[in-house]
């Protein structure tokens, strides 16, 4: 364990370059920042220091953002998609210029390692590149009509204002997954970032404002609002927002989904994960060990794709358990801006409380501690948010705590005998985001990927559960929400489909041979 005694990095130049001040207005229409609401203080979990404060969005502030967004949509939707793609390309290039500073801010405000912070900004750059190509590929289909002299086809149109609600664990990347695609589709975006990482959102908006000003774009194409769930409710209840894309807990998703559905809007939900890796006797443990460890402790267990359950064949259980104990002893915990450390802090004291409660509940329910957890104290850990990754052996997924997603580095390990039993345990939870199998046996791998195998939106072979690439559609099933973001044809969520039939004949035949003569 590291004691986080690395030289303190001065974050002030980073804040200055990203246009952040001691007190920042938390509402923006794309040209102007304003906000008359109460202050939200952003404390770093790294050292407990107050980074800066942000004003929250009032009802009147929200109306200004929505007025700008609805007006901007009228212009933006008429701009050819490749031209919109050119704007997104410029934004991606500007992110390249700010990658180091924005990555450091992500690390310092949220607590993930600097490598992961930089990786998150790289995800933003990658989705911009993807969106630029997509801007020339918003394809529809043509169909043959049963009526002579008729042509049928479908096309896709922008839907309007896209509301984006993001979570603290990926304070910039998930917004960009939505905004880059929505922009090239012709939509405008209003972003409600997590109140636990509001400075990251303002930094991204400042970068957008530079690009927008250089291209003489109107305000409203990108806007931000700041505050707690009540600010989010402004969008979920607003008929002017046809799509709300929300990332967070399954509990939050139920609320957002029902509110949006009540007004016949659309919701794109990316919710909880309770992800598992199956390790078979045919696994290459040299691949499996690092995949398991990174999946379980990366971002201090605060990814929706974090590995929370490890399902191990009984013949290799004790051997793999010993190897994991040895690997965990090498994990370095401390200041995430020090690249010698693997694991930074949890986001706040509440997360620490949930971590301690989960371990206590697991033990009370019969779990056996393999690697003990605990809150780290002393020099370098003054924020009180640093915890030890823990491993707990359980009998299976029947334990109540194993059914629950705790955003912390707790790994539950269990045995299985047959591949069918392993898959049943993998699927035996309410969430269905990410899953993996470690095996060199083709039959095991193909069974895992078949219709009777993993029921998750993501199923991997010989890699871990986290670290998705932007080229594939990201999302899950069951209580994970069913939405898809990022790659593949996820762009269709941000558009409306229209079927068109053109009659170029001098007759009016009806479909299905219906006669209507008079």
N, C-alpha and C positions, 0 to 999 in steps of 0.2 A: 504494500500500500504506500502510495506517495503521501507526503504531508503537505503538498501544495505550497512549497516554500520557494517557488520560482520567482524571479524578479518581477515585480509588478509592472504591467504594461500600462502606459498612459493612454487612456481612451479618449482624452479630450481632442486630440487632432482628428481622430476618426469622426467624432460628433460634428466637429467644425466642417470637415470636408463634405459630410452628408447633409449639411444645412440644418442641423439640429441645435436648438437653443436650450437654455435653462428651463424656460416655460414655452411650450409649443401649442399653437392652436391646433386642435384635433379634428377639424372639419375642413374639407377642401372641395372646391368645384373643379379644380384643375389649373386655375390661375391664382386663385386667392385662398389663403388660409384664414379661418376665423373660428369662433367658438366661444360661447358665453357660459357654458356649463361648468360644473364643478371640476376641480382638478383631479386627475388620476396620476398618482406618483408611480414611476417605474423604478423599482429596486432591482439591482442585479443579484441573482442568486449566487454569483461567483464570490462576492465579498460583502454582500449586504448593503452596498452603497446606493444612495439615491442617484440615479443616472440623470434624470430630468423629469419634468412633469408635462402633462398634456391636458388640455381642456376637453371636456366631454361635449357631445352634440346635444343640443336642445331640439325641441319640436320645430322651432322656427329655423334653426340651422339646417335641419333635415330637409325642410321644404325648399330652402335655397339650393341644396344639392340636387334634389329631384327636379326642380324647375330647370336647372342647367343641364341635367342629364337628358330629360325628355326633349329639350330643344336641340341639344347636340345630336341626338339620334336622327333627327330629320335630315341633317346634313350628312352624317357619317354613313348612313345606310345607302346613300346615293353615290358615294365614292366607290370606284371600282375596287373589287377585292384585292387585286394585286397592288393597288396603290395603298390600301390599308396595310397590306403585308409589308410594304416598304417602310411604313412608320414603325411597325413592330420590329423590323430588322434594325432600325436605328436605335430602338430601345434596347435590343439585345446587345448591340455594340456599346452602348453607354453603360450597361451592366458590366461588360468586360472591363471597362475603365474603372469602375467602382468596386470590382469584385473583392479585393482585399479588405477595403473598409467596411463594405456591407457584410461580408463574412464575419469580420471581427465583431460587428454590432450584434449580429445574430447570436454569436457565441456568448457575448457578454450579457446581453439582455435575457436570453433564454437559458443559457447554461450548457449547451451542447459543445462538444470539442471543436476547436478551430477548424480541423480538417472537415468535420461534418458541416460547420457553418459555411466554409468555402464551397463544399459540395452542394449545399442547398442553393447558393447563388449560381453555381454551374447548372443546376437543374433549371433555373430561370432562363439562363442563356440558351440551354438546349431546347426548351419549349418554344422560345422565340424563333429559333432556327426551324423547328418543326412547323410552326404556324406560318412562317414565310412561304415555305413550300406548299402548305395547305391552301394558301390564299389563291393559288392557281388550280386547285383541284377540288372545289366544292361541287362535286359531280351530282347530277340527277340521272334519271333513267329514261329511256324511251320504251314504249310498249306498243304492240300491234293492236289496233282497234278491230273489233268484230264488225264494225260498220264501214262500208265502203266510203272512200273519200274522207276519212277521218284520221287524225293523228293524235296519239296520246303521249304525254311525257309528264315527268314530275320535276319540280324545281324546289330549291330551298331558299327561304327568305329569312333575314334577321328578325329576331323577336322583340327587341327593344332594350329595356334596362335590365341588366343582369345583376342581381344582388349577391354578393359574396360574403359569407361569414366564415372566417378562418380561425384555426385553433393556435394555441401558443407554441406547440411542439414543432411546427413548420411555419414560422411566422411570415415567410415570404414566398416559398416555393409553391404552396398550394394555391395562393392567390394568383400567381403567374400561370399555373396550369389552366385556370379558368379565364383570366383576363386576356392572355395572348390569343387563345382560341376564339373567345367572344369578340374581340376586336376585329380579327380578320373576317369573322362571320358577319360583321356589320353592326354588332351590338355595342352599347356603352355599358360601363361597369361602375357600380357603387360598392365599396369595400368596407365592411365592418370587421376590423381585425380584433384579435383577442386583446382585452384590456390588460392582460399580463405581458404583452409585448407590443405596445402601441408605437414605440419609436421606430421599429422596423418598418411599419406601414408608412409613417410620415417620410422616412428616408426614401422609400420606393416611389412615393408620390412626388417628392422633390426631383427625383431623377426623371420621372415622366414629364414633369412640368418643363424641364429643360428641352426635351425632345419636342413637346407640343409647341413651345414658344418658337423654336427654330423653324417649325413647319407652319406657323401661323394657324394652328388649329384652334377651334373654339373651346372654351371651357366646357366641362361636362362629360367628356369622353371617358375620363377616369376621375372618380371622386372618392373621398373617404369620409367615413363617419366613425366616431369613437365613443365607447361607453360600455356598459354592461348589457345584460340580456334585454333590458327595456329598449335600448337603442336598436338591437337586432329585431325586436318585435315591430318596430316602425316599418321595416322592409317586409317582414313576413305577412303583415296585414295589409300591405299597400297594393291595390289593384294595378298600379302603374309599374309594378315589378313582376313581369310574367314568369321569371325563373329565379328561384333562390337556390344557390349552391351553398350548402352548409356542411362544414367539417367539425366533428366533435363527438360527444358521447352518444350512445344509443338513446339515453334519456332525453337529451337535447333534441335529437332527431325526431323523436315521437312528437314533441311539441311543435317543432318547425313544420314537419310534414303535415300534421293535422291542420295547422293554421293556414298553410298555403293551399291545401286541398279544399278547405272550406270555401275559399274564394275561386276555386277552379284554376289555380295557378299550378305551375310545375315546380317540383323540388328535386334537386340532385343531392343526394345524401351520402356522405362518406363518414361512417360512424365507427363504432367500436370494433376491435379485433381481439381475438383470443387464440393466437396462432400457434401451430404445433409443427415440430419436425419429427418424422419417423426415422429411426436409425435401424437398418436391418443388419443381419450378420454379413451381408454382402457389401457393406459400406466401406468406402475408403476413409478411414478415420483421420488421415492427414488433411482431407478436405472437410470432414465433418466437424472437427473440433473448432477451428477458427470460425466456421459458419455459425455454429451454435453460440459461441461466446460473443461474437459481434452482434448476432441477432438478439441475444438476451440482455446485453449490457450497453449496447450502443445507444446514445442519447439518454443514458441512465434509465433505460427501459421505458422511455416516454414516446415511443413511436407507435402508431396504430398497427404497424407490422412487426412489432417486437415479438421475439420468440418467448412465449410464456409457458409452453408445455413441451416436454421432450418425451417421446414414446419410444422406448428402447427394447429391442428383442432380449428376452431373458438370458440368452446364451452369452451376450456381450455386456450385460447390464453392469456388473461389478467392475469390469475392466474400463468401460467408458466412464463410469462414475468416478473412478480413481483418476483418470486422465483429466476430467473436468475440474476436480478438486485441485490438481496441480496447476492447471491453466488459470483458475481463478486466483490462485496465490500470486500470480504474476501481474494481475491487473493493477494499474497505477491510477489512483483517484486523486483529483486535485484541480487546480485552476485550469479550466478548459482552454485558455489562451496559451498555455504552455503545452507545446506539441509533444512533450514527453509523456503526458498523461493520456490515458484511454477514456476515462469517465469523469464527467463534471458533476455538478449538483442537480438535484431535483429543482423544479421551478420555484417552489415556495414551501413554507412551513406546513401548509395544509397537505401538500403532497407527501411530506415526510410523515405526517400523522396517519395518512392512508396506508403508507408503506408499513409502518409499525403495526397497525391494526391488522393488515392482511397476514403478516407473519404470525401474529398472535392467534388469529382465527385458524390459520392452517395447522398450527400445533394443537390447538384445542380440538380440531376435527380429526386428529390422528396422524397428521403429517410428521415426518421425521426430518430434523434439520441435518443437512449434509454439509452445507457451507453456511455458517451463521451470518446473519445480517447485523445491523446496528447503525446508529447515527455516529458519524465521526466528529470528534471535538478536538480543540487545541489549535495551534498555530496553523493558519491557512484554511481552517474550516469554521471561521467565526460566523459565517452566515447561518450556520445550523441546517444547511440544506444538503450536505454531503452524506451519502449513505453507502453501506457496503452491499454489493450484489450478493444475493442469497440463493441457495439451492435447497429445495425441500422435496423429499421423496414422499410420494403419495400412492395410494392404491389405484387411483383412476380418476376419471372426470366426474365421478359421482359426488365428490366433495363439493360443498356449496362454494367454497372460496375458489376452487379451480374453475368453476363456471363464471366467475367474475373477472372482469378486466381491471387490474390494478396498474396504474401508470407508474411503474417503478421496476427496478431490476430484480424481480423475483422469478425464478425458474422452477417449475414443478416437473419432477421426473417420475416416470412410471414404467412398468414392464408390460410386454405383450408376448403372446405365443405365436399366433398366426397373423399373416398380413391382413386378413379380413378383420381380425380383432383390432389391429392397429388402426386401420382406416375407420372402424366404428368409433374408436376412442377419439381419433382426430375430428370426426364429424359430430361428436357427442356434446357440442356446446351450442349456444344460441347464436354466436357470431360466426361469420363465414368470410373473412377477408383473405388471409394468406396462409399457405401451407407448403410443406416441403417433405421430400423423402430423400434419404441418403442411401443409395444402392447402386451397385454396378450390374445388377440383375435386370435384364430387359423386361422380363415378365412382371416383376414387382413394380418397375417404373410405369409400364403401360397400364397395369391394373390401377395404380394410383391416379393416373391421368384419365381413366375411362369414366363413363357415365356412372358406374357404381363405385367410383373412387372418391377422391376429395370433392367436397361440396362447396369449396371456396371459390371466390372470383379469381384468385391467383393460386396456381399450383406449380411448384418448382421441383426439379430433379437435380440433386447434387449441388445446390446452392441454398442459402438460407432463406428465411421468410421476408427479410427486409432488403432494401436496395433496389427498388423497381426502377426500370428505365422508362423514359418518357415516350418511347415508341409504342409501348403497349398500353391498352386501356387499363386504367387503375380503378379498382373498386371491388366490392364483395357482395355476398348474398346474406339472406336471413336478416338478423338485426344489424348487420353492417350497412344496410340501406338499399343496396341494389343499384346505386348510381355508378357511372363510369366517367372518369376524367382523363385528361392527358392525351395519349396517342390513339392509334387505330381510327375508328370512326366516331370517337367521343364528341367530335365537333357537332354532330347532329343534335345533341342536347341543347345547343345554343341557337338553333334555327327552327323555323316552322316549315313543314312539308306542304307543298301544294301540288295537287294533281290537275293537269290541264288537258282538255280535249279540244281540238280544233277541227271544225268542219269546213273543208275546202271544196265540197261538192255543191250541186244545186238541188240536192234532196235533203230531207230531214228524217232519215231512218232512226228508229228508237232502238235502244239496247234490248237484248233478250227477245228480239223479234216482235215486240209489242206493236199492235196496230192502233192508231188513234186518228181515224179519218172523220172529217166533217166538211 
